[in-house]
């Protein structure tokens, strides 16, 4: 196993995954927050 290649690929995939999940969570949390305030 080549540590140099695997670590580079893992960090790149982790970065892309974190960016995508973060943007999704921000959008989802914004909608759920508005829904919670609207119900009160």
C-alpha angles and dihedrals in degrees: 000000000000106000093194095058097038094049091049093050093044093051091048094050091045091052093050092044093050092048093050096044092046094053090046093049092049091052093044094045091049091056095044091048092053089048092052093051092045091055093054 
